[in-house]
Amino acid sequence: MSTVESREASKKSRNYHEASDEDIDNLMESDNGHMSTDDTSDPDQSSNCASSVEDVCVEDDKKTNKRKKKSKNKNNPKLNYKCIGYWRENHGHPIFGVSVNHHLSDKDPVVFATVGYNRVTIYEVMRDSNKLLQCYADPDTDENFYTCAWSWDSDTGRPVLAAGGCRGIIRVFSPASMNCIRHFVGHGNAINELKFHPKDPNLLLSVSKDHALRLWNVKTEHNIAVFGGVEGHRDEVLSADFNMDGTKIISCGMDHSLKMWRMDTDSIQTAIKLSYTHVTLKAKKVFPTELCHFPDFSTRDIHRNYVDCCKWFGDFVLSKSCENTIVCWKPGLVNQNQTETKSLESEPESLKLTENKVTIIHKIGFKDCEIWFVRFSLDKHQRVLALGNQVGRTYVWDLEVAEPALINYSVLSHPKCTSAIRQTSLSRTGDTLICVCDDGTVWRWDREPPSLRK
């Protein structure tokens, strides 16, 4: 057994330990020992802090335009968020990732996880507070988790949480049994993002600093496929996402490129099926991991800097870089549909998706977000978009509009939130927004219920 394998076996035997009662008591630090709100002696300051929703005009700073923008957005009830409170995790390190569990029903409580330093922490949203459910600490204090993702066990229906970070190891947790049930070693460097397949809860996608994406079967522990190599990313892969039906992957990274990979090819589908039946001991050979060297589409025409976040938005893609812009775009020509795209499968690579041309649909502007590894989020139904910036403000956009030009937004701010917001996560309905920051704080914003909307 190699040094790395023995070290991991040792860790697995020790497993992740749930935090002690003392750890839990000390985990959430704030001014009053509980979730901090905006209580202050100054009545004006208090009312301003309770729900500081500012509307700014990104492209024009004239006062008259600001007033027009402000009145316009105040009439949109979907953007009326109120700061419920914040708390600080006690590890003293940045919190890089947050994820709300979208697999629970709308009637279930909102549950979310945060990752920072060597901690994975799970919370439940209460009416006016948050309940700390569980906290796991990696035995190695050199670990620094960057990302987490939720799924569910196909046999029991219980939630499953995966986390990964700088050591390149994926940890899979079962909150029900309060244990780390599996771990995966394969990447040669840090893991920057994890995503579960939208249709098959056992398929997990990981992207890494080693320039590659890997597809795993968390049930059978097989590495199904590796996306990268000849025509893959030339630098760190920072983000990836499945489309709604799980047939495509979009990925982006430090090489300024965005690449689309097919999940519905015969080779990938055969590998996925084999991952459920292959038994290494019986077959007396390791699982034949599929190597995918060629993306179906690739472009460097969208951004001119690190591309640190990308998500599918229907048939379109939303992506951002360090340029204060989220771009909504489409691979190929605007009128090119999937039937035409599939008909190109038998054609030479150069003809696929109209020779890698792109159509830019819309650009969404914002301010003060020129650092990388800042990620936006969408609610389950892709009606609300949220992004934090490097000065502690959160932009919220209403995407449920007839045309892109009608997209309006609000900026959520708080006097005590001045650190970079690394990631946001919206609940299924978009009514709860969680933000995590470089100073170790977690912020909760709730949309005002319909009865209180004007």
PyMOL commands that set and color helices and strands:
alter all, ss='L'
color gray80, all
select helices_A, chain A and resi 3-14+21-27+43-50+63-74+77-79+266-277+280-283+338-342+349-351+353-356+404-406+450-452
alter helices_A, ss='H'
color red, helices_A
select strands_A, chain A and resi 17-18+28-29+53-54+81-89+95-100+111-116+119-125+130-137+145-152+159-165+169-174+179-185+191-196+203-208+213-217+222-227+237-242+248-253+258-262+290-292+297-299+307-313+316-321+325-331+358-365+377-378+384-388+394-398+409-412+421-426+432-437+441-447
alter strands_A, ss='S'
color yellow, strands_A
deselect
rebuild
show_as cartoon
